Amino acid sequence: MGDMVIVGYRPKRGGEDELLALTREHVPLLRRLGLATDRPALVMRAKSGVIVEVFEWRDGGITAAHEHPDVVAMWGRYAAVCDYVPLRELPEAGDMFAQFEPVDM
């Protein structure tokens, strides 16, 4: 069993469509490379427009991802269209029951 991760992506101006396209590719790529589990991933949108992704790494997957050229290249594409956002910066994270808009993938 791996680790669950929750990550927030704030789209840069004009970058939301590309961000969503990348997010559709992200976990499937990690799975093809044996880095993420088959547990269903979730994608949602905060009121501020931040895209939140939840998925599970396989044991050792995150370390291997930092060394895999395909993953590093994808993360470079992410950097071009978004900024990473800690969950604590999302107002929803302060609510007892944080609510987000589901995003169909």
N, C-alpha and C positions, 0 to 999 in steps of 0.2 A: 504494500500500500504506500502511496506517495503522500505529498502535501497538497492541500487545497490552497489556491492562491486567488486573491481578489485584487484586480488592478483597475485603476481609473485612467482614462485617456481623455484629455481636453483637446478637442479638435482645434487646430489653428484655423485662422480665417480662410474659408473656402476649402477646408480639408476634410469636412465630415464625410462626404461620399467616398473618398479614398480610404479614410479611416475605417469605415464600415466594410469596404471591400477587403482591406487587409485583415480585419478581425474575422471575416468569414473564412479566410485562408489560414489564420494563425494556428488554431488548435488542430485542424486536419493535417497541417504540415508537421506539427510536433508529434502527432500520432504516427504518421508515416515513418518518422525517424525513430520511433520507439521511445519518445521523451515524455509523452503525456498518456494518461490512461484513457480508457473508453467511457469513463463516467461522463454523462452528458454535461456539456459546457453551457453556461448561461451568459446572455448578453442583455444589458439593460441600459436605460438612459436616465440620468438624473435631471432634475428640473433645470439645472444650469446648462444642460447639453452634454455634460461629461458622459462618456460611454464607459460602463463598468462591465468587466469580463470576469467570470468565475470559472476556473477549471482545475484539474488535478494533474500535477507532475508525477511521473513515475519516480521511484527512488533513484536518486542520482541524475534525474533528467535535467534539472536546472543547471547543474555544473556542466554536463555534456552540451547543453544548448549554447552556453557561452563559448564553446570551442567549435561549434559546427558552423561552417561558412554560410549555409543556407539560412540558418536562424539569425545569425549576425546580420546578414544582408536584409532580411525582413525587418529586423529591429531598426536598421538604418532607415528603411522606408517609413516605419512608424515615426521616427524622430523628425522626419520631414513634414509630417501632417498633424502631429499632436504633441502635447506635453503630458508627462505622467503626473498624476494627481494623487496624493495620499488620501485615503478614505476620510481621515479626520477633517479634511477641507470641504467635504460634502455636507451641507446642512442636514441631509437625510440621515447621515451617520449618527447624529445626536438624538434621533427619535427612538423611542422604545421599539417600534416596529417600522424600520426604514422601508419606505416604499419607492419603487422605481418603475418607470415605464418599460415593459418588455420590448425587446427588439428581436424581430424574427430573423433568423439566420438561415 
